[in-house]
Amino acid sequence: MKIYLDYSATTPPRQEVKAAVQSFLDQSWGNPASLHHWGNRAALALETARLQVAQLLNASHPDSIVFTSGGTEANHLAIFGVTRNYPSPQHLIISTVEHSAIAEPVRWLENQGWQVTRLGVNAQGRVNPLELEQAIQSNTVLISVIYGQSEVGTLQPIEELGRIARQRHIPFHTDAVQVAGRCPVDVKRLPVDLLSLSSHKLYGIQGAGALYIHPDLAIGPLLMGGGQEQGLRSGTPPLPAIVGLGIAAKLAHHELAEEMTRLQTLRDRCFDLLADCEFLTPTGDRLYRLPHHVSFVVQSRRHCTAGLTGKQLVRALNREGIAISAGAACNSGKLNPSPVLLAMGYQEQQALAGIRLTFGRETTMADIETTARTIKQVFAQLCPQLTSIQG
């Protein structure tokens, strides 16, 4: 038995994506900056992918899409692209539940003298828009709030937050890496100026991402050189990965509504099946939540699970052939409390015991039922005084 439930970490490339990438490698492998036939074919592939990503986001101008090497670089381009426009440090606003790809560059800026306000969240991980209004200063030059939190699944009130930023004429960025391709994202409706996404979160291949930039916003480059990607990201683009991103975006755009509903059904069933497991406490917001995401903290009961970390439960399930994650995959190699769970009010021991189960195209209801049953069996083994397996 092999069950993969770690789709927030990465998704397996779709067959259509692999076929398109192989075809590109066989026929269109030229440098898109070259003027000859091979370059023209490569340039056409690049611009086709740009259009496909723009359509996923309902962006009017394909040129508003700048390709990067992934979500981390897209986030860096957003943060540094805005802040490098200022000769002296100003003021930034982020949340306390940002991915490290935002939190770390902002911490670096803070060390360079920038003022940073980190918006707190409630117990479900949601930012209060009123607190954003109160945090804005006369020298606030950028607001960045994650759209969908990768560890606890909570969706932020991006429309409200973005509207506040727009009313004050402050650029607003959102890290939508977990959202794009899973939930509708319409940049004509959403008041966002910058939005990051990643290919391998929506069944493309690793090595490509994109930043949407509102046509009225001017930002500076992250990488300088030959002037590719409208001068914002120099270097020959990773075309095979970008082609894969384009195909993945096209497929996600066409299938999104149906797949989102299916994932929500799996998500809610998983929560229901584990509701009677006394060792698990759900985390995140149940209503405002990513459609594919289930998360818990492992709670100590009857001293059976005292000291049990999320990583230990991940290893136990892995031995049973089931892949889940301890918090965010980017942090799962470190035995440190989750900053996200700490920000939500959990104690340090609880913040070491976060787990998430994330679903995708290959996940079935049978997978959910098998996983829930196996989790209860694992706890029964850890607590032999239990006379029967719950549920």
C-alpha positions in Angstrom: 0.0 0.0 0.0 1.3 3.4 -1.0 -0.7 6.5 -0.3 0.7 10.0 -1.1 -0.9 12.8 1.0 1.7 15.5 0.8 0.5 17.5 -2.2 1.2 20.8 -0.5 4.9 19.9 -0.6 4.9 19.0 -4.2 2.6 17.4 -6.8 3.6 14.7 -9.3 3.9 16.1 -12.8 0.9 15.3 -15.0 1.3 13.1 -18.0 0.3 16.0 -20.3 3.0 18.1 -18.7 5.7 15.5 -19.2 4.7 15.0 -22.8 4.8 18.7 -23.5 8.2 19.1 -21.9 9.6 16.1 -23.8 8.2 17.5 -27.1 9.8 20.9 -26.3 13.2 19.2 -25.6 13.0 17.4 -28.9 11.8 20.2 -31.1 12.0 23.7 -29.6 15.2 23.7 -27.5 16.6 26.9 -28.8 17.4 30.1 -26.9 14.3 32.4 -27.1 16.6 35.4 -27.5 18.0 34.1 -30.7 16.7 35.5 -34.0 16.8 32.3 -36.1 14.3 29.5 -36.5 15.3 27.6 -33.4 15.1 30.8 -31.3 11.7 31.7 -32.8 10.3 28.3 -31.8 11.6 28.7 -28.3 10.2 32.2 -28.0 6.8 31.0 -29.2 6.8 28.3 -26.5 7.8 30.9 -23.8 5.0 33.3 -24.8 2.4 30.5 -25.0 3.2 29.5 -21.5 3.0 33.2 -20.4 -0.5 33.4 -21.9 -1.6 30.2 -20.2 -0.5 31.4 -16.8 -2.2 34.8 -17.4 -5.4 33.0 -18.3 -5.3 31.0 -15.0 -5.2 34.3 -13.1 -7.5 36.1 -15.5 -4.8 38.7 -16.1 -5.6 41.0 -19.1 -2.0 41.4 -20.1 0.3 38.4 -20.5 3.3 40.7 -20.0 2.1 41.1 -16.4 3.5 37.5 -15.8 7.2 37.3 -15.1 8.7 33.8 -14.9 11.0 32.8 -12.1 12.7 29.6 -10.8 9.9 29.0 -8.3 7.7 30.5 -5.6 10.7 31.5 -3.4 12.2 33.6 -6.2 8.8 35.1 -7.1 8.4 36.2 -3.4 11.9 37.7 -3.4 11.3 39.5 -6.6 8.1 41.0 -5.1 9.8 42.1 -1.8 13.1 43.3 -3.2 11.6 44.6 -6.4 9.6 47.1 -4.4 12.0 47.9 -1.6 15.0 48.6 -3.9 13.0 51.5 -5.3 13.8 53.4 -2.0 17.2 54.8 -1.2 16.6 54.6 2.5 14.7 52.1 4.7 10.9 52.5 5.0 8.1 50.5 6.6 6.8 47.0 5.6 3.8 45.0 6.8 3.6 41.2 6.8 1.8 38.6 8.9 3.1 36.4 11.6 2.2 33.3 9.6 4.1 33.9 6.4 6.1 31.2 4.6 9.9 31.5 5.3 10.3 32.7 1.7 8.7 35.9 2.9 9.7 36.0 6.5 13.4 35.6 5.9 14.0 38.3 3.3 11.9 40.6 5.4 14.0 39.8 8.4 17.1 40.6 6.4 15.6 44.0 5.4 14.8 44.6 9.1 18.5 44.0 9.9 19.3 46.7 7.3 17.2 49.2 9.1 13.7 48.7 7.7 10.8 49.0 10.0 8.6 45.8 10.0 5.1 45.3 11.4 4.0 41.7 11.8 0.3 41.4 12.0 -0.9 38.9 14.6 -3.5 36.2 13.8 -6.4 34.6 15.8 -6.4 31.0 17.0 -7.4 29.9 13.5 -4.6 31.8 11.8 -6.6 34.6 10.3 -5.5 38.3 10.1 -7.9 40.9 11.2 -8.3 43.6 8.5 -8.8 46.2 11.2 -5.4 45.6 12.5 -3.9 46.2 9.1 -5.6 49.6 8.9 -4.1 50.4 12.3 -0.6 49.3 11.3 -0.3 51.4 8.2 2.2 54.3 8.6 3.0 57.3 6.4 6.1 55.5 5.2 4.5 52.1 4.5 5.7 51.0 1.1 4.6 47.4 0.8 2.1 45.0 2.4 2.5 41.2 2.0 0.1 38.7 3.4 0.1 35.0 2.5 -3.1 33.8 0.7 -3.3 30.2 1.8 -1.1 29.0 4.8 0.7 25.8 3.9 0.9 24.4 7.5 -2.6 25.0 8.8 -4.6 25.6 5.6 -6.1 28.9 6.5 -7.2 31.3 3.8 -6.7 35.0 4.5 -9.2 37.7 3.7 -7.1 38.9 0.8 -9.9 40.9 -0.9 -10.4 43.0 2.3 -6.7 43.4 3.0 -6.0 44.3 -0.6 -8.8 46.8 -0.7 -7.4 48.6 2.4 -3.9 48.7 0.8 -5.3 50.0 -2.5 -7.3 52.8 -0.7 -4.0 53.9 0.8 -2.1 53.5 -2.5 0.3 50.9 -1.0 1.4 48.0 -3.2 -0.1 44.7 -1.9 1.6 41.3 -2.5 0.2 37.9 -1.7 2.0 34.5 -1.7 -0.5 32.4 -3.5 1.7 29.3 -4.0 -0.8 27.0 -2.2 -3.8 28.7 -3.8 -3.1 29.1 -7.5 -4.6 26.1 -9.4 -6.6 25.0 -6.4 -8.9 28.0 -5.8 -10.2 30.6 -8.3 -7.7 33.5 -8.5 -9.0 36.5 -10.5 -6.6 39.4 -10.5 -9.2 41.6 -12.2 -11.3 41.3 -9.1 -8.7 40.8 -6.4 -7.1 44.1 -5.4 -3.6 42.7 -5.5 -0.5 44.2 -7.2 1.8 41.3 -6.9 1.0 37.6 -6.7 3.4 34.6 -6.5 2.8 31.0 -7.7 4.8 27.9 -8.3 4.7 25.2 -11.0 5.3 22.1 -8.8 2.4 22.9 -6.6 -0.1 22.6 -9.5 1.3 19.5 -11.3 4.1 21.1 -13.3 7.8 20.3 -12.8 10.1 21.8 -10.2 12.2 24.8 -11.3 9.6 27.3 -12.5 7.3 29.8 -10.9 5.8 33.2 -11.7 5.1 36.6 -10.3 2.1 38.5 -11.5 2.8 42.3 -11.5 0.0 44.8 -11.9 0.6 46.8 -15.1 0.6 50.1 -13.2 3.3 49.0 -10.7 7.0 49.5 -11.5 9.5 47.3 -9.6 13.2 46.8 -9.8 15.1 43.7 -11.0 16.3 40.9 -8.8 18.7 39.5 -11.3 20.6 41.8 -13.7 22.3 40.9 -17.0 20.8 40.3 -20.4 17.5 41.9 -19.6 15.2 38.9 -20.1 11.7 38.9 -18.6 11.2 42.6 -19.2 14.5 43.3 -17.5 13.3 42.0 -14.2 14.8 38.5 -14.3 17.9 38.3 -16.4 19.3 34.9 -17.6 18.2 32.4 -20.1 14.8 31.2 -18.8 14.4 27.5 -17.7 12.1 26.9 -20.7 11.3 23.2 -20.2 10.0 23.9 -16.7 8.2 27.0 -17.9 6.5 25.0 -20.7 5.4 22.5 -18.1 4.0 25.4 -15.9 2.0 26.7 -18.9 0.4 23.3 -19.6 -0.3 22.7 -15.9 -1.9 26.2 -15.6 -4.0 25.5 -18.7 -5.3 22.2 -17.3 -5.9 23.7 -13.8 -7.9 26.5 -15.4 -10.2 24.1 -17.2 -10.7 21.7 -14.3 -10.5 23.9 -11.3 -14.2 24.1 -10.3 -14.8 20.3 -10.4 -11.6 19.4 -8.8 -12.0 22.0 -6.0 -15.3 20.5 -5.1 -13.9 17.0 -5.1 -11.0 18.0 -2.9 -13.3 19.8 -0.4 -15.4 16.6 -0.1 -12.2 14.5 0.7 -11.0 17.2 3.1 -14.3 17.3 5.1 -14.6 13.5 5.2 -11.0 13.3 6.6 -11.9 15.7 9.4 -15.0 13.8 10.1 -13.3 10.4 10.3 -10.7 11.7 12.7 -13.0 13.8 14.8 -13.2 11.0 17.5 -9.5 10.6 17.7 -8.7 12.1 21.1 -5.0 12.5 20.2 -5.6 14.9 17.4 -6.8 18.5 17.6 -7.6 20.3 14.3 -5.7 23.4 13.4 -6.5 26.3 11.1 -9.9 27.7 10.0 -12.5 25.1 9.0 -14.6 27.6 7.0 -11.9 29.7 5.3 -9.6 26.9 4.3 -7.6 25.5 1.3 -9.8 22.8 -0.3 -7.2 20.0 -0.2 -5.8 20.6 3.3 -6.3 18.9 6.7 -4.0 19.6 9.7 -3.8 18.8 13.4 -1.5 19.0 16.4 -0.9 15.7 18.3 -2.1 16.1 21.8 -0.8 14.2 24.8 -3.5 12.1 26.4 -3.1 9.7 29.4 0.7 10.3 29.1 0.6 8.0 26.0 1.9 10.6 23.5 3.8 12.8 25.8 6.7 14.3 23.8 5.5 12.8 20.5 6.4 15.2 17.6 4.9 15.6 14.2 8.0 14.1 12.7 7.6 10.9 14.7 4.1 10.4 13.5 5.2 11.1 9.9 7.8 8.4 10.3 5.3 5.9 11.8 2.9 6.4 8.9 5.7 6.2 6.4 6.4 2.7 7.6 2.8 1.9 6.8 3.2 3.3 3.3 1.4 6.6 3.9 3.1 10.0 3.1 2.1 13.0 5.2 4.0 16.0 6.4 5.1 17.5 9.8 4.0 21.1 9.4 5.7 22.7 6.4 7.9 20.4 4.3 10.5 23.2 4.2 10.9 23.0 7.9 10.3 19.3 8.5 14.1 18.6 8.7 14.4 20.9 11.7 13.3 20.0 15.2 12.1 23.5 16.0 8.6 24.6 17.1 6.5 25.9 14.2 6.5 29.7 14.1 3.1 29.5 12.6 1.6 27.4 15.4 3.3 29.6 18.0 1.8 32.7 16.3 -1.6 31.1 16.6 -1.2 30.7 20.4 0.0 27.1 20.7 2.5 26.1 23.3 6.0 25.1 22.3 5.4 21.3 22.7 2.2 21.5 20.6 4.1 23.6 18.0 6.5 20.6 17.6 3.6 18.3 17.0 1.9 19.7 14.0 0.9 17.4 11.1 -0.8 18.0 7.8 -2.5 15.8 5.2 -2.9 17.3 1.8 -4.8 15.8 -1.1 -4.6 15.9 -4.9 -5.7 14.5 -8.2 -4.8 10.9 -7.4 -6.3 10.9 -3.9 -9.5 8.7 -3.5 -12.0 8.4 -0.7 -10.6 4.9 -0.1 -7.2 6.5 0.6 -8.8 8.9 3.1 -10.6 6.0 4.9 -7.4 3.8 5.0 -5.3 6.7 6.3 -7.8 7.6 9.1 -7.9 4.0 10.1 -4.1 3.6 10.1 -3.6 6.8 12.1 -5.9 5.4 14.8 -4.0 2.1 14.7 -0.7 3.9 15.1 -2.0 5.7 18.2 -3.3 2.4 19.6 0.2 1.0 19.2 1.7 4.0 21.0 -0.9 3.6 23.8 -1.2 -0.1 24.4 -3.5 0.4 27.4 -6.3 1.3 25.0 -8.4 -1.8 24.7 -9.8 -1.1 21.3 -9.1 1.1 18.3 -11.3 4.2 18.3 -13.9 4.3 15.5 
